[in-house]
Amino acid sequence: RPAANVLLRNEGGSFAVAQGSGVEASIATSEGAAVVDYDLDGGMDVVVQNLDGQPSLYRNVGSHAGDWIGFRLEGTVSNRDAVGAVVQVTTDEAVLLREVFAGSTSIHSSSWKGLHFGLGASTVEGVVVRWPSGVEDSFVPSTTGHYLRVREGDGQVD
């Protein structure tokens, strides 16, 4: 049966409904969701697949407090989509890791291959990309607040 969609927020290890998100206005039979930065502004957006209708796009149009950096990886020796690559971002406060996955994240949806790191007030000190082939690229990014393209063996391209 169609029901209101719900957006949950992690509050200290427990999930709570994010009131006023706009998601609850959608009454549908939904199966599957994917998180993607649709407009490449650093705010993660959600696409929901509705069983008996068009997909719904929930754009994150809130203010983005804090810095961020993202990566689009391109394999040359490894697979072109960089599936299995791991990116390590070292900041002045923490070490952050993300892996490129392939395939479904839930029914009727697939993961985005871009990697997004929320930085808050942290400063990036360095990036290491470990490719499935065993190649490692290390660099200090030229900028934050953007998605940077990284090619296997070349490091940051743009």
N, CA and C atoms as a LAMMPS dump frame, in Angstrom:
ITEM: TIMESTEP
0
ITEM: NUMBER OF ATOMS
474
ITEM: BOX BOUNDS ff ff ff
-5.0000000000000000e+02 5.0000000000000000e+02
-5.0000000000000000e+02 5.0000000000000000e+02
-5.0000000000000000e+02 5.0000000000000000e+02
ITEM: ATOMS id mol type element x y z
1 1 1 N 0.829 -1.182 0
2 1 2 C 0 0 0
3 1 3 C 0.874 1.246 0
4 2 1 N 0.453 2.269 -0.719
5 2 2 C 1.197 3.532 -0.681
6 2 3 C 1.232 4.098 0.739
7 3 1 N 2.37 4.643 1.098
8 3 2 C 2.553 5.246 2.425
9 3 3 C 3.51 6.426 2.285
10 4 1 N 3.549 7.262 3.273
11 4 2 C 4.462 8.402 3.264
12 4 3 C 5.895 7.908 3.366
13 5 1 N 6.768 8.476 2.543
14 5 2 C 8.194 8.186 2.681
15 5 3 C 8.691 8.868 3.946
16 6 1 N 9.817 8.412 4.44
17 6 2 C 10.36 8.988 5.668
18 6 3 C 11.882 9.1 5.518
19 7 1 N 12.429 10.185 6.014
20 7 2 C 13.863 10.389 6.039
21 7 3 C 14.309 10.311 7.493
22 8 1 N 15.293 9.456 7.758
23 8 2 C 15.786 9.275 9.121
24 8 3 C 17.147 9.926 9.277
25 9 1 N 17.402 10.437 10.466
26 9 2 C 18.665 11.09 10.792
27 9 3 C 19.288 10.348 11.98
28 10 1 N 20.597 10.146 11.923
29 10 2 C 21.322 9.505 13.022
30 10 3 C 21.532 10.535 14.119
31 11 1 N 20.954 10.281 15.269
32 11 2 C 21.114 11.168 16.428
33 11 3 C 21.729 10.373 17.569
34 12 1 N 23.027 10.422 17.658
35 12 2 C 23.736 9.742 18.738
36 12 3 C 23.604 8.232 18.705
37 13 1 N 23.548 7.639 17.53
38 13 2 C 23.472 6.189 17.41
39 13 3 C 22.066 5.646 17.29
40 14 1 N 21.052 6.509 17.348
41 14 2 C 19.659 6.102 17.15
42 14 3 C 19.078 6.904 15.993
43 15 1 N 18.136 6.299 15.283
44 15 2 C 17.506 6.99 14.166
45 15 3 C 16.265 7.73 14.631
46 16 1 N 16.126 8.953 14.131
47 16 2 C 14.959 9.779 14.421
48 16 3 C 14.45 10.345 13.104
49 17 1 N 13.152 10.555 13
50 17 2 C 12.566 11.112 11.79
51 17 3 C 13.026 12.558 11.634
52 18 1 N 13.512 12.893 10.441
53 18 2 C 13.921 14.268 10.132
54 18 3 C 12.665 15.038 9.754
55 19 1 N 12.095 15.736 10.706
56 19 2 C 10.852 16.473 10.499
57 19 3 C 11.066 17.621 9.52
58 20 1 N 10.066 17.854 8.658
59 20 2 C 10.107 18.975 7.729
60 20 3 C 11.076 18.796 6.581
61 21 1 N 11.456 17.566 6.276
62 21 2 C 12.413 17.322 5.201
63 21 3 C 11.796 17.459 3.818
64 22 1 N 10.464 17.392 3.737
65 22 2 C 9.795 17.418 2.442
66 22 3 C 9.546 16.033 1.891
67 23 1 N 10.267 15.058 2.388
68 23 2 C 10.116 13.678 1.926
69 23 3 C 8.745 13.129 2.301
70 24 1 N 8.249 13.51 3.484
71 24 2 C 6.988 12.964 3.983
72 24 3 C 5.788 13.387 3.142
73 25 1 N 5.948 14.364 2.264
74 25 2 C 4.852 14.8 1.401
75 25 3 C 4.608 13.815 0.256
76 26 1 N 5.532 12.89 0.048
77 26 2 C 5.415 11.922 -1.033
78 26 3 C 4.725 10.658 -0.529
79 27 1 N 3.531 10.402 -1.041
80 27 2 C 2.796 9.18 -0.714
81 27 3 C 2.958 8.239 -1.904
82 28 1 N 3.647 7.129 -1.699
83 28 2 C 3.942 6.221 -2.808
84 28 3 C 4.318 4.854 -2.273
85 29 1 N 4.331 3.881 -3.179
86 29 2 C 4.896 2.582 -2.882
87 29 3 C 6.317 2.633 -3.427
88 30 1 N 7.261 2.785 -2.542
89 30 2 C 8.653 3 -2.947
90 30 3 C 9.487 1.765 -2.664
91 31 1 N 10.355 1.444 -3.609
92 31 2 C 11.253 0.3 -3.471
93 31 3 C 12.62 0.702 -3.969
94 32 1 N 13.472 1.061 -3.09
95 32 2 C 14.837 1.362 -3.47
96 32 3 C 15.143 2.83 -3.415
97 33 1 N 16.34 3.124 -2.974
98 33 2 C 16.819 4.503 -2.899
99 33 3 C 18.317 4.513 -3.169
100 34 1 N 18.769 5.596 -3.748
101 34 2 C 20.197 5.782 -3.999
102 34 3 C 20.579 7.188 -3.57
103 35 1 N 21.755 7.312 -2.987
104 35 2 C 22.268 8.607 -2.563
105 35 3 C 23.291 9.055 -3.603
106 36 1 N 23.132 10.285 -4.085
107 36 2 C 23.988 10.819 -5.14
108 36 3 C 24.03 12.337 -5.002
109 37 1 N 25.131 12.936 -5.363
110 37 2 C 25.203 14.398 -5.401
111 37 3 C 24.741 14.818 -6.798
112 38 1 N 23.441 14.88 -6.976
113 38 2 C 22.804 15.128 -8.268
114 38 3 C 23.289 16.419 -8.927
115 39 1 N 23.408 17.48 -8.159
116 39 2 C 23.773 18.777 -8.721
117 39 3 C 25.227 19.161 -8.433
118 40 1 N 26.008 18.22 -7.931
119 40 2 C 27.451 18.378 -7.701
120 40 3 C 27.799 19.592 -6.849
121 41 1 N 26.951 19.856 -5.837
122 41 2 C 27.177 21.013 -4.965
123 41 3 C 27.713 20.621 -3.593
124 42 1 N 28.001 19.335 -3.391
125 42 2 C 28.524 18.873 -2.11
126 42 3 C 27.455 18.414 -1.141
127 43 1 N 26.185 18.661 -1.46
128 43 2 C 25.077 18.184 -0.641
129 43 3 C 24.523 16.905 -1.236
130 44 1 N 24.488 15.843 -0.447
131 44 2 C 24.035 14.562 -0.974
132 44 3 C 22.517 14.574 -1.132
133 45 1 N 22.055 14.143 -2.313
134 45 2 C 20.648 14.094 -2.672
135 45 3 C 20.195 12.632 -2.685
136 46 1 N 18.886 12.401 -2.677
137 46 2 C 18.348 11.042 -2.647
138 46 3 C 17.385 10.851 -3.808
139 47 1 N 17.536 9.738 -4.521
140 47 2 C 16.607 9.342 -5.577
141 47 3 C 15.884 8.094 -5.087
142 48 1 N 14.548 8.127 -5.135
143 48 2 C 13.731 7.011 -4.664
144 48 3 C 12.964 6.435 -5.852
145 49 1 N 13.039 5.112 -6.012
146 49 2 C 12.291 4.435 -7.071
147 49 3 C 10.902 4.095 -6.553
148 50 1 N 9.874 4.639 -7.206
149 50 2 C 8.488 4.372 -6.832
150 50 3 C 7.934 3.276 -7.726
151 51 1 N 7.285 2.304 -7.121
152 51 2 C 6.818 1.134 -7.84
153 51 3 C 5.797 1.468 -8.911
154 52 1 N 4.832 2.307 -8.61
155 52 2 C 3.754 2.596 -9.555
156 52 3 C 3.819 4.015 -10.096
157 53 1 N 5.009 4.537 -10.319
158 53 2 C 5.118 5.895 -10.817
159 53 3 C 6.552 6.255 -11.134
160 54 1 N 6.759 7.529 -11.371
161 54 2 C 8.084 8.039 -11.682
162 54 3 C 8.96 8.061 -10.43
163 55 1 N 10.272 7.994 -10.611
164 55 2 C 11.166 8.138 -9.459
165 55 3 C 11.021 9.536 -8.853
166 56 1 N 11.346 9.646 -7.582
167 56 2 C 11.335 10.935 -6.888
168 56 3 C 12.771 11.353 -6.602
169 57 1 N 13.069 12.633 -6.851
170 57 2 C 14.377 13.193 -6.537
171 57 3 C 14.206 14.163 -5.387
172 58 1 N 14.909 13.917 -4.309
173 58 2 C 14.886 14.796 -3.149
174 58 3 C 16.233 15.508 -3.091
175 59 1 N 16.234 16.763 -3.529
176 59 2 C 17.467 17.546 -3.565
177 59 3 C 17.747 18.159 -2.209
178 60 1 N 18.987 18.084 -1.81
179 60 2 C 19.448 18.684 -0.567
180 60 3 C 19.753 20.152 -0.864
181 61 1 N 18.825 21.021 -0.515
182 61 2 C 18.997 22.449 -0.805
183 61 3 C 19.283 23.246 0.466
184 62 1 N 19.554 22.559 1.551
185 62 2 C 19.876 23.234 2.807
186 62 3 C 21.25 23.864 2.745
187 63 1 N 21.554 24.658 3.731
188 63 2 C 22.892 25.264 3.788
189 63 3 C 23.9 24.166 4.126
190 64 1 N 25.038 24.249 3.52
191 64 2 C 26.08 23.246 3.727
192 64 3 C 27.147 23.849 4.633
193 65 1 N 27.015 23.594 5.922
194 65 2 C 27.989 24.101 6.881
195 65 3 C 29.192 23.178 6.866
196 66 1 N 30.335 23.701 6.565
197 66 2 C 31.54 22.89 6.552
198 66 3 C 32.006 22.6 5.138
199 67 1 N 33.27 22.26 5.039
200 67 2 C 33.897 21.994 3.762
201 67 3 C 33.713 20.53 3.371
202 68 1 N 34.015 20.219 2.133
203 68 2 C 33.902 18.857 1.622
204 68 3 C 34.866 18.702 0.453
205 69 1 N 35.099 17.447 0.081
206 69 2 C 35.874 17.131 -1.115
207 69 3 C 35.317 15.838 -1.686
208 70 1 N 35.359 15.719 -3.001
209 70 2 C 34.87 14.509 -3.65
210 70 3 C 35.825 14.05 -4.733
211 71 1 N 35.676 12.793 -5.127
212 71 2 C 36.567 12.205 -6.122
213 71 3 C 35.777 11.37 -7.121
214 72 1 N 36.173 11.468 -8.387
215 72 2 C 35.706 10.575 -9.449
216 72 3 C 36.957 9.855 -9.935
217 73 1 N 36.991 8.554 -9.76
218 73 2 C 38.176 7.77 -10.089
219 73 3 C 38.046 7.139 -11.463
220 74 1 N 39.184 7.071 -12.16
221 74 2 C 39.221 6.463 -13.495
222 74 3 C 40.381 5.477 -13.547
223 75 1 N 40.046 4.197 -13.61
224 75 2 C 41.082 3.175 -13.684
225 75 3 C 41.677 3.091 -15.073
226 76 1 N 42.963 2.761 -15.142
227 76 2 C 43.626 2.529 -16.436
228 76 3 C 44.093 1.077 -16.511
229 77 1 N 44.82 0.624 -15.478
230 77 2 C 45.215 -0.777 -15.384
231 77 3 C 44.087 -1.557 -14.702
232 78 1 N 43.552 -0.996 -13.641
233 78 2 C 42.379 -1.583 -12.967
234 78 3 C 41.153 -1.318 -13.833
235 79 1 N 40.001 -1.809 -13.414
236 79 2 C 38.773 -1.568 -14.165
237 79 3 C 38.5 -0.071 -14.26
238 80 1 N 37.909 0.36 -15.358
239 80 2 C 37.702 1.785 -15.642
240 80 3 C 36.87 2.494 -14.567
241 81 1 N 35.876 1.797 -13.98
242 81 2 C 35.029 2.408 -12.958
243 81 3 C 35.68 2.423 -11.579
244 82 1 N 36.869 1.873 -11.458
245 82 2 C 37.641 1.874 -10.214
246 82 3 C 36.966 1.093 -9.091
247 83 1 N 36.109 0.147 -9.428
248 83 2 C 35.445 -0.667 -8.408
249 83 3 C 36.513 -1.409 -7.604
250 84 1 N 36.45 -1.26 -6.293
251 84 2 C 37.417 -1.877 -5.404
252 84 3 C 38.519 -0.934 -4.961
253 85 1 N 38.601 0.251 -5.577
254 85 2 C 39.603 1.23 -5.155
255 85 3 C 39.208 1.821 -3.805
256 86 1 N 40.204 2.157 -3.008
257 86 2 C 39.983 2.757 -1.694
258 86 3 C 40.68 4.107 -1.663
259 87 1 N 39.952 5.123 -1.208
260 87 2 C 40.522 6.466 -1.063
261 87 3 C 40.647 6.768 0.419
262 88 1 N 41.838 7.203 0.805
263 88 2 C 42.123 7.609 2.18
264 88 3 C 42.422 9.103 2.173
265 89 1 N 41.63 9.863 2.907
266 89 2 C 41.844 11.299 3.061
267 89 3 C 42.335 11.531 4.485
268 90 1 N 43.531 12.089 4.606
269 90 2 C 44.082 12.408 5.917
270 90 3 C 43.88 13.897 6.161
271 91 1 N 43.228 14.213 7.28
272 91 2 C 43.014 15.609 7.657
273 91 3 C 43.791 15.895 8.934
274 92 1 N 43.705 17.135 9.381
275 92 2 C 44.359 17.501 10.628
276 92 3 C 43.646 16.915 11.846
277 93 1 N 42.46 16.287 11.635
278 93 2 C 41.692 15.732 12.748
279 93 3 C 41.447 14.225 12.677
280 94 1 N 41.499 13.649 11.462
281 94 2 C 41.119 12.238 11.324
282 94 3 C 41.638 11.659 10.014
283 95 1 N 41.539 10.333 9.909
284 95 2 C 41.793 9.631 8.655
285 95 3 C 40.452 9.063 8.204
286 96 1 N 40.035 9.417 6.974
287 96 2 C 38.741 9.01 6.432
288 96 3 C 38.951 8.059 5.272
289 97 1 N 38.152 6.996 5.203
290 97 2 C 38.272 5.991 4.142
291 97 3 C 36.941 5.798 3.438
292 98 1 N 36.995 5.61 2.114
293 98 2 C 35.819 5.233 1.324
294 98 3 C 36.283 4.27 0.235
295 99 1 N 35.397 3.331 -0.122
296 99 2 C 35.676 2.362 -1.171
297 99 3 C 34.65 2.522 -2.285
298 100 1 N 35.086 2.32 -3.522
299 100 2 C 34.175 2.359 -4.666
300 100 3 C 33.518 0.988 -4.785
301 101 1 N 32.19 0.979 -4.73
302 101 2 C 31.417 -0.252 -4.836
303 101 3 C 30.693 -0.322 -6.172
304 102 1 N 30.257 -1.513 -6.539
305 102 2 C 29.443 -1.706 -7.739
306 102 3 C 28.211 -2.492 -7.354
307 103 1 N 27.22 -2.412 -8.194
308 103 2 C 26.022 -3.203 -7.982
309 103 3 C 25.001 -2.519 -7.109
310 104 1 N 24.029 -3.292 -6.69
311 104 2 C 22.884 -2.774 -5.954
312 104 3 C 23.241 -2.348 -4.548
313 105 1 N 22.532 -1.3 -4.104
314 105 2 C 22.571 -0.919 -2.701
315 105 3 C 21.235 -1.249 -2.047
316 106 1 N 20.205 -1.378 -2.852
317 106 2 C 18.904 -1.872 -2.412
318 106 3 C 18.131 -2.259 -3.668
319 107 1 N 16.935 -2.765 -3.504
320 107 2 C 16.165 -3.21 -4.654
321 107 3 C 15.916 -2.029 -5.601
322 108 1 N 16.089 -2.236 -6.882
323 108 2 C 15.862 -1.23 -7.931
324 108 3 C 16.778 -0.026 -7.835
325 109 1 N 17.954 -0.153 -7.244
326 109 2 C 18.855 0.995 -7.167
327 109 3 C 20.306 0.526 -7.149
328 110 1 N 21.189 1.44 -7.471
329 110 2 C 22.607 1.143 -7.532
330 110 3 C 23.39 2.296 -6.926
331 111 1 N 24.582 2.004 -6.468
332 111 2 C 25.373 3.041 -5.826
333 111 3 C 26.039 3.942 -6.86
334 112 1 N 26.254 5.186 -6.455
335 112 2 C 26.986 6.165 -7.245
336 112 3 C 28.463 5.904 -7.043
337 113 1 N 29.256 6.028 -8.068
338 113 2 C 30.672 5.697 -7.951
339 113 3 C 31.536 6.89 -7.52
340 114 1 N 30.944 8.065 -7.426
341 114 2 C 31.682 9.206 -6.884
342 114 3 C 31.845 9.036 -5.378
343 115 1 N 32.955 9.515 -4.855
344 115 2 C 33.204 9.423 -3.419
345 115 3 C 33.165 10.82 -2.815
346 116 1 N 32.416 10.979 -1.738
347 116 2 C 32.205 12.268 -1.092
348 116 3 C 32.708 12.187 0.345
349 117 1 N 33.455 13.198 0.771
350 117 2 C 33.968 13.269 2.135
351 117 3 C 33.554 14.604 2.739
352 118 1 N 32.767 14.558 3.805
353 118 2 C 32.458 15.766 4.556
354 118 3 C 33.635 16.098 5.458
355 119 1 N 34.111 17.331 5.388
356 119 2 C 35.311 17.711 6.129
357 119 3 C 35.043 18.582 7.343
358 120 1 N 33.878 19.229 7.381
359 120 2 C 33.622 20.17 8.459
360 120 3 C 34.647 21.291 8.41
361 121 1 N 35.322 21.528 9.523
362 121 2 C 36.345 22.576 9.586
363 121 3 C 37.756 22.01 9.403
364 122 1 N 37.856 20.708 9.101
365 122 2 C 39.166 20.06 8.957
366 122 3 C 39.88 20.517 7.695
367 123 1 N 41.205 20.395 7.716
368 123 2 C 42.055 20.714 6.575
369 123 3 C 42.625 19.414 6.02
370 124 1 N 42.566 19.239 4.697
371 124 2 C 43.108 18.039 4.067
372 124 3 C 44.626 18.145 4.005
373 125 1 N 45.28 17.125 4.538
374 125 2 C 46.743 17.087 4.522
375 125 3 C 47.282 16.195 3.416
376 126 1 N 46.48 15.236 2.969
377 126 2 C 46.929 14.356 1.899
378 126 3 C 45.87 13.343 1.527
379 127 1 N 46.011 12.788 0.321
380 127 2 C 45.086 11.787 -0.217
381 127 3 C 45.909 10.63 -0.769
382 128 1 N 45.477 9.417 -0.481
383 128 2 C 46.083 8.215 -1.061
384 128 3 C 44.959 7.415 -1.7
385 129 1 N 45.152 7.039 -2.971
386 129 2 C 44.208 6.169 -3.663
387 129 3 C 44.899 4.838 -3.878
388 130 1 N 44.302 3.775 -3.342
389 130 2 C 44.823 2.418 -3.525
390 130 3 C 43.935 1.719 -4.542
391 131 1 N 44.503 1.44 -5.705
392 131 2 C 43.763 0.851 -6.811
393 131 3 C 43.768 -0.67 -6.705
394 132 1 N 42.784 -1.35 -7.282
395 132 2 C 42.753 -2.823 -7.239
396 132 3 C 44.013 -3.471 -7.829
397 133 1 N 44.67 -2.779 -8.758
398 133 2 C 45.884 -3.317 -9.385
399 133 3 C 47.081 -3.323 -8.439
400 134 1 N 46.988 -2.597 -7.308
401 134 2 C 48.104 -2.462 -6.387
402 134 3 C 48.81 -1.122 -6.523
403 135 1 N 48.504 -0.379 -7.573
404 135 2 C 49.08 0.955 -7.747
405 135 3 C 48.55 1.879 -6.659
406 136 1 N 49.405 2.775 -6.161
407 136 2 C 48.982 3.792 -5.197
408 136 3 C 49.316 5.163 -5.753
409 137 1 N 48.351 6.061 -5.684
410 137 2 C 48.564 7.462 -6.049
411 137 3 C 48.42 8.294 -4.788
412 138 1 N 49.413 9.142 -4.512
413 138 2 C 49.381 10.028 -3.347
414 138 3 C 49.529 11.46 -3.822
415 139 1 N 48.741 12.366 -3.225
416 139 2 C 48.833 13.774 -3.587
417 139 3 C 48.154 14.624 -2.523
418 140 1 N 48.462 15.894 -2.554
419 140 2 C 47.76 16.883 -1.744
420 140 3 C 46.836 17.6 -2.713
421 141 1 N 45.515 17.557 -2.487
422 141 2 C 44.593 18.143 -3.458
423 141 3 C 44.782 19.651 -3.591
424 142 1 N 44.564 20.141 -4.808
425 142 2 C 44.743 21.557 -5.086
426 142 3 C 43.58 22.398 -4.572
427 143 1 N 42.451 21.758 -4.279
428 143 2 C 41.27 22.5 -3.855
429 143 3 C 40.315 21.585 -3.103
430 144 1 N 39.404 22.17 -2.367
431 144 2 C 38.297 21.431 -1.76
432 144 3 C 37.007 22.085 -2.25
433 145 1 N 35.871 21.507 -1.877
434 145 2 C 34.595 22.048 -2.331
435 145 3 C 34.284 21.698 -3.766
436 146 1 N 34.976 20.676 -4.294
437 146 2 C 34.779 20.233 -5.678
438 146 3 C 34.991 18.724 -5.746
439 147 1 N 34.558 18.138 -6.868
440 147 2 C 34.901 16.758 -7.184
441 147 3 C 36.143 16.793 -8.053
442 148 1 N 37.153 16.059 -7.659
443 148 2 C 38.402 16.001 -8.396
444 148 3 C 38.474 14.683 -9.149
445 149 1 N 38.957 14.739 -10.377
446 149 2 C 39.131 13.523 -11.163
447 149 3 C 40.531 12.983 -10.879
448 150 1 N 40.595 11.685 -10.6
449 150 2 C 41.868 11.021 -10.309
450 150 3 C 42.007 9.846 -11.256
451 151 1 N 43.095 9.818 -12.023
452 151 2 C 43.345 8.731 -12.958
453 151 3 C 44.455 7.85 -12.404
454 152 1 N 44.238 6.555 -12.476
455 152 2 C 45.198 5.575 -11.969
456 152 3 C 46.578 5.803 -12.584
457 153 1 N 47.57 5.959 -11.721
458 153 2 C 48.942 6.164 -12.16
459 153 3 C 49.308 7.626 -12.372
460 154 1 N 48.3 8.498 -12.503
461 154 2 C 48.552 9.924 -12.752
462 154 3 C 48.212 10.785 -11.546
463 155 1 N 47.419 10.278 -10.607
464 155 2 C 46.969 11.087 -9.471
465 155 3 C 45.901 12.069 -9.891
466 156 1 N 45.866 13.212 -9.225
467 156 2 C 44.834 14.216 -9.526
468 156 3 C 45.029 14.751 -10.931
469 157 1 N 43.947 14.694 -11.737
470 157 2 C 44.008 15.159 -13.123
471 157 3 C 43.469 16.573 -13.231
472 158 1 N 42.337 16.842 -12.584
473 158 2 C 41.763 18.196 -12.589
474 158 3 C 40.945 18.41 -11.352
